[in-house]
Amino acid sequence: MTARPSTAAVRQIGPATGFFLVFFVVPLAILFAMSFWTQDGFERIPGFDLANYLKATTSRLYPAVLLRTILVGFVTAAIVVPVAYALAWLMRFTFERRGRLILGVVLISLFSGYLVRIYAWRTILGTEGLLNAALLQLGLISEPITALIFSPWAVMIVLVGLLLPLAVLPIWSAMTNVGRDHVEGARDLGATGLRLHRTIILPMVLPGVGTAFALSFVLAAGDFVVPTMVGGAQGGTMVGNLIANEFRGSGADWPMGAALAFVIMGLLVLVHLVTTRLLRVVTRW
């Protein structure tokens, strides 16, 4: 009798587990093993050498790019998550009847292609774009603001716009488990304003907030298309651009690219764990 549920469970999760192992775990393991190889011209020599990791952490180029990548990813997530939280709160409690309609409007951008959205932001932020044209028309500026495009600020603005819809989803899903009775009970006990959110709401939706932060942080730090298209030379190269360059071109160095991928992966996991821990500490004050 006890074997049947187990067999049924294996049948249900077996295909998904097999797909995950074949198309994620195995390639990741191969990439990890390759990160210890060495490159001699066009030949990749299997072995176990920490030279790639030492180069990634001690050379003059890679540490600076890694730090810039972490900062851009963290700042982007730090902007996206509070905005997504506020939007989810408004949809859940302020505009409750039209919450799903607002959510649908927020998610409309996901129906368009990734590159299409980036080009749309270039149209908005360009020196002759919609934003500069509107500011000039209103007389708020006398000449176009060039810092809106091809700069680190442009990279973060576009990443925030691209990732906000994705961050809203997990927070909204977690917020639906918070009832009005929780809010009214907390207010009756004296918890209002920031204290209400910090001590009552945020702990209840913390899994959704953590997921939203992880999505925003990892996707922003790992992006290499946005820095290329709106960052330009002044926007600064991110580690995704370096990894992409190591896997393509005549001078491709796959072992170095693999090592960079795992270094940034480890840093992202570390920052995410520390941030999640700090959020838990803050909500317990």
ZAMARGU-4260 file (C-alpha; in steps of 0.2 Angstrom, whole numbers, plus 5000, padded with zeros to 4 digits):
<rodrens>
0) 5000/5000/5000 | 5014/5012/5004 | 5023/5009/4987 | 5009/5015/4976 | 5010/5033/4981
5) 5028/5033/4980 | 5028/5026/4962 | 5014/5038/4957 | 5025/5052/4964 | 5040/5046/4954
10) 5030/5045/4938 | 5024/5063/4941 | 5041/5071/4945 | 5051/5059/4935 | 5050/5068/4918
15) 5053/5085/4925 | 5068/5079/4935 | 5075/5070/4920 | 5074/5086/4910 | 5082/5096/4924
20) 5096/5084/4925 | 5100/5082/4907 | 5098/5101/4902 | 5104/5110/4917 | 5114/5099/4930
25) 5124/5090/4917 | 5129/5105/4906 | 5133/5115/4922 | 5144/5101/4928 | 5153/5100/4912
30) 5155/5119/4912 | 5162/5118/4930 | 5175/5105/4925 | 5180/5115/4910 | 5183/5130/4922
35) 5199/5121/4928 | 5206/5117/4911 | 5219/5128/4902 | 5219/5136/4885 | 5234/5134/4874
40) 5231/5144/4858 | 5216/5135/4850 | 5218/5120/4861 | 5209/5117/4877 | 5219/5106/4889
45) 5209/5096/4902 | 5216/5096/4919 | 5214/5104/4937 | 5222/5121/4937 | 5216/5136/4948
50) 5224/5148/4936 | 5208/5154/4929 | 5200/5158/4946 | 5216/5167/4952 | 5216/5177/4936
55) 5197/5181/4938 | 5200/5187/4956 | 5218/5195/4955 | 5220/5203/4938 | 5217/5221/4935
60) 5202/5219/4924 | 5191/5206/4930 | 5189/5211/4949 | 5183/5229/4944 | 5171/5222/4931
65) 5164/5210/4944 | 5162/5224/4957 | 5153/5234/4944 | 5142/5220/4940 | 5137/5217/4958
70) 5133/5235/4961 | 5123/5237/4946 | 5113/5221/4950 | 5111/5226/4968 | 5105/5244/4965
75) 5093/5238/4951 | 5085/5225/4963 | 5085/5238/4977 | 5075/5249/4966 | 5064/5236/4958
80) 5058/5227/4973 | 5051/5241/4983 | 5042/5248/4968 | 5035/5231/4964 | 5030/5229/4983
85) 5021/5246/4983 | 5012/5241/4966 | 5007/5224/4973 | 5000/5233/4989 | 4990/5245/4979
90) 4983/5231/4968 | 4979/5221/4983 | 4971/5233/4995 | 4969/5251/4987 | 4962/5246/4970
95) 4956/5228/4975 | 4942/5227/4962 | 4954/5232/4948 | 4969/5223/4954 | 4969/5209/4941
100) 4966/5222/4927 | 4981/5233/4933 | 4992/5217/4934 | 4987/5213/4916 | 4992/5230/4911
105) 5009/5228/4920 | 5012/5212/4912 | 5008/5218/4894 | 5026/5222/4891 | 5031/5204/4894
110) 5021/5200/4878 | 5034/5209/4867 | 5051/5203/4863 | 5066/5207/4874 | 5075/5217/4861
115) 5060/5226/4856 | 5058/5232/4874 | 5076/5238/4874 | 5074/5247/4858 | 5058/5255/4865
120) 5069/5262/4880 | 5082/5268/4868 | 5068/5278/4859 | 5063/5285/4876 | 5080/5289/4883
125) 5089/5295/4867 | 5095/5313/4865 | 5080/5315/4853 | 5069/5303/4862 | 5052/5305/4870
130) 5058/5310/4887 | 5070/5324/4881 | 5057/5330/4869 | 5044/5332/4883 | 5056/5341/4894
135) 5061/5353/4881 | 5043/5356/4876 | 5039/5360/4894 | 5054/5371/4896 | 5062/5362/4910
140) 5078/5360/4901 | 5087/5370/4887 | 5096/5356/4879 | 5094/5337/4878 | 5101/5327/4893
145) 5114/5316/4886 | 5117/5306/4902 | 5100/5297/4899 | 5108/5286/4886 | 5125/5277/4884
150) 5129/5278/4903 | 5128/5267/4918 | 5112/5276/4923 | 5104/5271/4907 | 5108/5253/4910
155) 5100/5253/4927 | 5085/5263/4921 | 5082/5250/4907 | 5085/5235/4918 | 5072/5242/4931
160) 5059/5244/4917 | 5063/5227/4910 | 5063/5218/4927 | 5048/5227/4936 | 5034/5216/4928
165) 5044/5200/4933 | 5046/5206/4951 | 5028/5211/4953 | 5022/5193/4950 | 5029/5184/4965
170) 5026/5198/4977 | 5008/5199/4971 | 5006/5181/4973 | 5012/5181/4991 | 5001/5197/4994
175) 4985/5188/4990 | 4988/5177/5006 | 4987/5193/5016 | 4969/5196/5021 | 4961/5213/5026
180) 4958/5206/5043 | 4977/5205/5046 | 4979/5223/5041 | 4964/5229/5051 | 4969/5219/5066
185) 4987/5226/5066 | 4980/5243/5064 | 4968/5241/5079 | 4984/5235/5089 | 4993/5251/5084
190) 5003/5245/5070 | 5002/5259/5056 | 5013/5265/5042 | 5030/5258/5041 | 5028/5248/5056
195) 5013/5239/5049 | 5023/5234/5034 | 5039/5230/5043 | 5031/5219/5057 | 5016/5212/5049
200) 5015/5213/5030 | 5033/5210/5025 | 5036/5194/5036 | 5020/5187/5028 | 5026/5191/5010
205) 5045/5188/5013 | 5046/5173/5002 | 5038/5183/4987 | 5050/5197/4991 | 5065/5186/4992
210) 5060/5178/4975 | 5058/5195/4967 | 5075/5201/4974 | 5083/5185/4967 | 5075/5187/4950
215) 5080/5205/4949 | 5097/5204/4956 | 5103/5188/4946 | 5095/5194/4929 | 5102/5212/4931
220) 5119/5206/4935 | 5119/5193/4922 | 5113/5204/4908 | 5125/5208/4893 | 5113/5214/4880
225) 5107/5230/4889 | 5125/5236/4893 | 5129/5234/4875 | 5114/5242/4868 | 5111/5257/4880
230) 5127/5257/4890 | 5140/5260/4876 | 5158/5264/4880 | 5154/5275/4894 | 5141/5263/4902
235) 5155/5251/4907 | 5157/5233/4903 | 5148/5220/4914 | 5154/5202/4917 | 5141/5195/4906
240) 5150/5204/4891 | 5166/5197/4896 | 5159/5179/4897 | 5151/5181/4881 | 5167/5187/4873
245) 5177/5172/4880 | 5165/5160/4872 | 5165/5168/4854 | 5177/5174/4842 | 5194/5168/4836
250) 5203/5171/4853 | 5189/5162/4863 | 5195/5155/4880 | 5181/5144/4886 | 5190/5139/4902
255) 5192/5157/4907 | 5174/5161/4903 | 5168/5146/4913 | 5178/5152/4928 | 5171/5169/4927
260) 5153/5162/4926 | 5156/5152/4942 | 5164/5167/4951 | 5150/5178/4947 | 5138/5164/4952
265) 5146/5162/4969 | 5146/5181/4972 | 5127/5182/4967 | 5122/5168/4979 | 5132/5176/4993
270) 5125/5193/4991 | 5107/5185/4990 | 5110/5175/5006 | 5116/5190/5015 | 5102/5201/5009
275) 5089/5189/5013 | 5096/5187/5031 | 5096/5205/5033 | 5078/5206/5028 | 5073/5193/5041
280) 5083/5202/5054 | 5074/5219/5050 | 5057/5211/5051 | 5060/5205/5068 | 5064/5221/5076
</rodrens>
